[in-house]
Amino acid sequence: MAKTTKQAMESHPGGEGKLSHKKYLKELFNLHVELVKLQEWVVTTGCKICIIFEGRDGAGKGGTIKAITERVSPRVFRVVALPAPTEREKSQMFIQRYIQYLPAAGEVVIFDRSWYNRAGVERVMGFCNEQAVAKFLEAVPLVEEAIADSGIILIKYWLEVSPEEQTRRLKARIDDGRKTWKLSGMDLKSYSRWYDYSRARDEMFLATDTDLAPWYVANSNIKRRARLNIISHLLSKIPYEALPPKKVKLPERQKAAGYQDPHYPYKYVPEQF
């Protein structure tokens, strides 16, 4: 069993202070190059990778996922962020709606929240009873064993943020017109139940932090450091190899052969900037 979250954060403080933007971009560039190498290897070998991101509201899951995917192909790196289940989905076996999104050969699937909703938000907010949670926690290791047996590399991350930093981030969403969509009524209700979430997280770890599919906890109080640390760790957990680079040369462009630009009344976008 892994250390408690508090112990993990104390023994791995994640550096002190903010990382300069210049340093961050330099390190991120190097990691993006490696992610592209990983992508080519995944496509060539048919590897299947599933990455799960969990954590409290404001922990930085979305920003981390964006940092991973912004320089790779969305046809290879697919992000799954499911909305609330429909009435039909509620009648299905709980994990059924997630299983269909697992990767096929040559794919990397990233879950922005996953089947662990049952152990977290659904439990804390009263969307399921304790019996359902107990059955879920008992079944998950078996399900994840079956996922691994199918050849999928399963990697699970929990982003841990302090109460003070979460408060700062959620307050910032209120005043930032770009982020107001991130703050829902459910987020506000969840915010008030910090220790209910802590208890739920602790029980989830006890039941599902297995040798086959361990939880990796990342201190996300400093976003830039967290993103770099997670991407670096992710790359270290996959046995990819850099493939020989393909030689690329632009072909000669064809001759105009009499073509002339048409006198068409194009509706141009106004150049306001």
N, C-alpha and C positions, 0 to 999 in steps of 0.2 A: 504493500500500500504506500502510495506517495505521501510526502509531507503534507501537513495542512496548508491551506492557502497562505495563512499568515506566516508560517515558517518558511514557505517557499519564497515569499516576497522579502523576508528579512535576510535570507541567505543569498538571494539573487536580487539585489536592489535595483538593478537595471541602470546604473549610472546616476550621477547627480547633475541636476540642472538641464536646461534645454540644449538640444543639439542645433548648431548653426544651420541655417538653410543651405548654405554652400556645401558644408560637410555632408549633410543629409542627402542632397541631390547627387553628390559624387558617389557615395556608398550605394544609393538606390540604383544609380546607373549600372554599377558593376553587378548588382544582384539581378537587375532586369536582363542583362546579357546572359547570366546563368539560367534564368527562367526560360529564355528563348532556346537555349541549349537543351534544357529539360523538355521543352515542348517538342523539339525535333526528335528527341530520343523517344518520347512517349508515342508519337505518331508512327515512328519507324518500327518500334518494338511491339506496339499494341498494348502497352502497359495501361492499367486502369488504376486511377488514383481518386480517392474520395477524401476531402478535407472538410472537417466540421468546425465551425466557429460558434462558440457560445459565450455568454457573459451578460452582465447587467446592461440595462439601457445606458447609453453613453460611454460604454467601455471601449469603443473604437473598432468594433467589428467591421462596419461598413468601410471605414477609411483603410483598414488593413487589407480587406479584400480588393478594394480599388487599387491599392499599391501593388498587389500581386498581379492583377489582370490588365493593367493599363497598357502594357507593351506586348501582350501576347494575343493570340487569335481567340475570339469568342466562340469559334467553332470547335476549339480544343478545350479551352478553359470555360466551362459553363458554370454560371452562378445560379443557385436555386434559393429563392427567398419566397416561401409560400405564404399566401394570405391565410386568414382564418378559414377553417374547413367549412365546406358547404354541408347542407343537410345530408346529402348523399354520402359524403366522405365521413361524416360523423357516424354513419351506420356501418362503415367498413371496419375491418381490423385496423387498429390504430396506426401501425407502421406502414400500412399498405400504400398510403398516399406518398410516402417518401421513397419506398423501394423502387418505384417506376423511374425515378430520377438518377439512380445509381449509374456510374459510368460504364460504357461499353469500351471495347478495345480502342486505344488511341485517344482517350478522353480523360480530362481532369475535371471533376465536379466539386464545386465549393458550396457548401450549405451555409447560408447566412441564417442561423438557427436551424434546428433539425428536429429529429424525433425526440430529442431531449426537452422539447417544449413541455412534454407531459410531466417531466420531473421538475420543471421550473415554473414557467408562467401559468400553465394550466393548474398546477397544484396550488400555487400561492394565491391565485385569483379565484379559486373555487370552481374551475370549469370541469373538474373531475374529482371523484372521491378518493379517499386514501386507499381503498381496496384496489382501485384501478392503478394507482401509482405503485403500490407494492408489486402487483403483477407485472407492471412494466419494468421495474427495476430488476426483477427476477429474470425476465425474459431477454433483456437487452444484451447481456453477455453472450447468450446463445445465438441471437440474431447476428451480432457482430462477428462471432466465430464463423457463422455461415457466410457472411460477406467476405471475410478474409480467405476462407476456403475456396471461394469462387475466383480468387486471384486478384482481388482488389486490395490495394494498399490503403488502409484506413488510418487517418491521422486526425486527432481530436485536440482542439485548442480551447482553453478557457481564458478569456481576457479579464484580468482582475483590476478593478479601479477602486480607489479609496472613496469613502463617503464624501469627502470634501471636494475631490476632483469631479465626481459625478455631479454634485450640486452645481459646481461652476459651469460644467458643460451644458447641463440642462437649462440653466438660467440663460446661457448664451444663445440657446436655440430660440428662446422667447423673443429676443431682441434682434435676431438675424433673419431677415426676410428670406434668405436662401435655405434656412434650416427649420422653419416653422412646421413644415410637413413632417419632420422627424419627431415631433412632440404630440402624441395623441393622448386622449383621455385615459387610455390604459396605461400609458407611460407614467402619468401623474399618480394614478392609483398604485402602480408598482413602486414608485419612488418612496412612498410612505411606508413600505413594508420591507425595509432593508434587511432586518434580522430574520424575517420569514424566508426571504430568499437565501440568506446565509445558511440557515438550517437545511433548506431544500438542496442547496449546492453541496453541503457536506455529506448528506445522505446519498446524493447522486454519485459523488466521488467514491464513497465506501463501496457502493454496489457495482460500479461500472468502470473503475480504474483498474483494468486488468493487464496482465502481462502481454496479452495479445493486442489489446487496444487501449493503451494508457492515455490518461489525460495529461496534456502539457499546459502548465499555467504560465501565462505571460503577464508581467507587470506592465499595465498599459497607462500608467499615470502620465508618462511622457510619450505622446503619440509617435513622434518620429523614431525614437529609440525602439519602441515596441514593434513598429512595422519592420524595421531593419532586423531586429532580433528574431522575429517570427519567420521572415522570409529566409534568413540565413539558416535557421533551425530546420525549416521545411526542406530546403535543398539538401541538408545533411541527412535527412531521413529517407531519401530516395536514391537508390544506387544507379543514377543516370550517368551516362558518359557523353562527352562532347563528340559529335560525329564529324567526320571530315567535311570542311566547308565546301559548298558548291561554288564553282567558278561561274560568275555571272557577268555577262557582257551584253550591253544594250545593242539590239540589231539596228541596222540602218533604217531610218524612216523612209517610207515610200515617197516617190516624187508626186508633185501635185497633179501632173497629167491633165492640165487644163482646168482644175478645180478653182473656183472663185468664191470668196465669202458671199453669202446671199445678202441682199438688201431687205432683211426681215426686221420688222418692228419689235425687236426683243423687249420684253418688260424687265429691265434691269433693276436689281436691288439698289435702292438709294444708298449712296456712299456717305453716310453720316459720320463716319469715323476716319 
